[in-house]
Amino acid sequence: MFARGAFGGIRGVDSENNLTERRISLGLFRVNERMRSDALDLRERGYEFLTIPGDGSAVTVTHKLDWDRIFKYEKKLSREDLKPGDKFRIGLNSQFIGTCWWCFGDLEGDLKGKRFYAWCEDDFGDGRPDDDFLREGNWVLSKDPMLLKWKWSAELDDVTFEVIE
């Protein structure tokens, strides 16, 4: 699964948790430079994959934002401008929850050792790779991402955090 723009901006909040004018921009898109690769296998491009249980149980995805990433695209504030006690709110952008590539299987089971080819069974894909190429290379193709229905939930839509030190 991979996404861009998963988070909204970071907004300052006051002692009563009301939004203030203070903002930290995360940039227009969340782009990981490590994903810039010409490797055919998506696993070699730095994408993270997970197995979604077939029984309908929930899956938790954790995103880590370190200070370097938080301030990477911010033009006005820096880490040094923050003081202990400053509070901020951040939320997920639900428009970017989903995937561009998926298939049936278990990463630790029948997909272990398989290579994930970027071609997708959708209306926009170019010609499908040759069956001999797929078999000999141990490749798996994506199903159409539009076939998946996403339901995401969060305890709260936004999360508030406080600067400690």
C-alpha positions in Angstrom: 0.0 0.0 0.0 1.3 3.4 -0.7 -0.1 6.9 -0.5 0.8 10.6 -0.9 -0.7 13.4 1.2 -1.9 11.1 4.0 -1.8 13.9 6.5 -3.4 17.3 6.6 -1.4 20.3 8.0 -0.4 20.7 11.6 -2.4 23.4 13.4 -1.6 25.1 16.7 -4.2 24.8 19.5 -4.6 26.9 22.7 -5.1 25.6 26.3 -8.8 24.9 25.5 -7.9 22.9 22.4 -9.2 25.7 20.0 -7.4 26.2 16.8 -4.9 29.1 16.6 -3.3 30.8 13.6 -0.1 28.9 14.1 0.5 26.3 11.3 3.3 23.9 10.2 3.1 22.9 6.6 3.9 19.3 5.7 4.1 20.2 2.0 1.6 19.4 -0.7 2.5 15.7 -0.9 4.2 13.2 1.3 6.8 11.8 -1.0 9.5 9.4 0.2 12.7 9.8 -1.8 13.5 6.2 -1.2 10.6 5.2 -3.5 12.3 6.8 -6.5 13.7 3.7 -8.2 13.6 2.0 -11.6 13.3 -1.4 -10.0 10.5 -3.5 -11.6 9.7 -5.2 -8.2 7.7 -2.8 -6.1 9.2 -4.5 -3.0 12.6 -3.1 -4.1 11.3 0.4 -4.4 10.8 0.9 -0.7 7.0 0.5 -0.6 5.5 -1.2 2.5 3.0 -4.0 2.1 0.7 -5.5 4.6 -1.7 -8.5 4.7 -5.4 -7.5 5.3 -7.1 -10.4 7.1 -9.8 -12.1 5.2 -12.0 -12.4 8.3 -12.8 -8.7 8.2 -10.8 -7.8 11.3 -9.2 -4.4 11.4 -5.6 -3.5 10.4 -3.6 -0.8 12.1 -1.1 1.3 10.1 1.3 3.5 12.0 2.9 6.5 10.4 5.9 8.0 12.2 6.7 11.7 11.7 10.0 12.8 13.1 11.0 16.5 13.5 13.1 16.5 10.4 10.1 15.3 8.3 7.7 17.7 10.1 9.8 20.7 9.2 11.0 19.6 5.8 8.7 21.9 3.8 7.9 24.5 6.5 9.0 28.0 5.5 8.2 30.1 8.6 8.8 27.9 11.7 11.6 25.6 12.7 12.0 23.1 15.6 13.8 25.8 17.6 10.7 28.0 17.5 8.7 25.5 19.6 8.6 25.7 23.3 7.6 23.1 25.9 3.8 23.3 26.4 3.1 24.3 22.7 0.2 22.1 21.5 -0.7 21.2 17.9 -3.3 19.1 16.1 -2.8 16.9 13.1 -5.3 14.8 11.2 -5.4 12.2 8.4 -6.6 13.2 4.9 -9.3 10.6 4.2 -9.1 11.3 0.5 -5.6 9.6 0.5 -6.6 6.4 2.4 -6.4 3.5 0.0 -4.0 1.7 -2.3 -2.8 1.7 -5.8 -1.7 -2.0 -5.8 -3.2 -5.1 -4.2 -3.6 -8.8 -4.7 -5.0 -11.8 -2.9 -2.7 -13.7 -0.6 -0.6 -13.6 2.5 2.8 -11.9 2.6 4.1 -14.7 4.9 2.3 -17.4 3.1 1.6 -17.9 -0.6 3.2 -14.4 -1.5 6.5 -15.1 0.3 9.3 -14.8 -2.2 7.1 -13.4 -5.0 7.9 -10.3 -6.9 5.3 -7.5 -7.2 5.0 -6.1 -10.7 3.6 -2.6 -11.1 1.1 -3.4 -13.8 -2.5 -3.3 -12.7 -5.7 -4.9 -14.0 -7.6 -1.6 -14.3 -8.9 0.6 -17.2 -5.6 2.6 -17.4 -3.0 -0.2 -17.6 -0.9 -0.7 -20.7 -0.5 -4.1 -22.2 -0.4 -6.9 -19.7 3.1 -8.6 -19.3 3.6 -11.9 -21.1 2.6 -15.0 -19.1 6.0 -16.6 -19.6 7.7 -13.5 -18.3 5.4 -13.5 -15.2 5.9 -17.2 -14.5 9.7 -17.3 -15.0 10.2 -14.1 -12.9 7.9 -15.3 -10.1 5.8 -12.1 -10.6 2.4 -11.2 -9.1 0.1 -8.6 -10.7 -2.2 -6.1 -9.0 -5.9 -6.4 -9.1 -8.0 -3.3 -9.9 -7.8 -1.0 -6.9 -11.3 0.2 -7.5 -12.6 -3.2 -6.5 -11.6 -2.5 -2.9 -13.9 -0.6 -0.6 -12.1 1.3 2.2 -13.5 2.1 5.6 -11.2 3.9 7.9 -11.7 5.0 11.4 -9.9 6.9 14.1 -10.6 7.4 17.8 -10.8 11.1 16.9 -10.4 12.6 13.4 -7.5 14.7 14.7 -4.8 14.0 17.2 -3.4 16.6 19.6 0.2 16.5 20.7 2.2 18.7 23.1 5.9 19.7 22.9 7.6 18.3 26.0 11.2 19.5 25.5 
